[in-house]
Amino acid sequence: IARSLAATTSRANATPATSETTRSIAKADLQFFTLPGCAFCTKAKAFLAQKQISYQEIDLSSPEGAKVAEALDAPLMAPMFAYRNRLLRGFTPEKLEHFLQD
């Protein structure tokens, strides 16, 4: 779904992956739902960059982003992550690490 959306942005670091978590999601299988001005989204982006984790950013304030969330039966809240048919609402580094390793 997200591939066809104009509001979807791929994020990836050129640095080779080094952690187990990064290797397991190197193809940007992680969808990251954001909203403009979201402080926790900014923190999550910094964490993902630090860990060199690729993701597809989906802006929930856009009609296309809202459609993706609706298709996943997810609320319009941010930050939120979709990975391997699961959703994580909210962000802490520990919660996201655990979510990506399961």
RANORTA-V726283 format. One record per backbone hydrogen bond with DSSP energy under -0.5 kcal/mol. CO is the residue of the C=O (numbers start at 1). NH is the residue of the N-H. E is the energy in kcal/mol with one decimal. If there is no record, write none. Layout:
CO	NH	E
CO	NH	E
//
This chain:
1	4	-1.1
2	5	-1.3
5	8	-0.8
7	59	-0.6
9	57	-3.0
11	55	-1.6
19	23	-2.3
20	24	-2.0
21	25	-0.9
22	25	-0.8
23	26	-1.1
25	28	-1.4
30	56	-2.7
31	33	-0.5
31	82	-2.3
32	58	-3.0
33	79	-0.6
33	80	-1.4
34	60	-3.0
35	38	-1.7
37	39	-0.7
38	42	-1.7
39	43	-1.9
40	44	-2.4
41	45	-2.5
42	46	-1.9
43	47	-2.2
44	48	-2.7
45	49	-2.3
46	50	-2.4
47	51	-2.3
48	53	-2.8
49	52	-0.9
52	54	-0.6
55	11	-2.5
55	57	-0.6
56	32	-3.4
57	9	-1.9
57	59	-0.5
58	34	-2.7
58	60	-0.8
59	62	-1.5
62	66	-2.3
63	67	-1.7
64	68	-1.9
65	69	-2.2
66	70	-2.4
67	71	-2.5
68	72	-1.5
69	74	-2.9
70	73	-1.4
75	77	-1.8
79	90	-2.8
80	33	-3.3
81	88	-2.6
82	31	-2.7
83	86	-0.9
86	83	-2.1
88	81	-2.6
92	96	-2.4
93	97	-2.4
94	98	-2.3
95	99	-2.4
96	100	-2.3
97	101	-1.3
98	102	-1.3
//
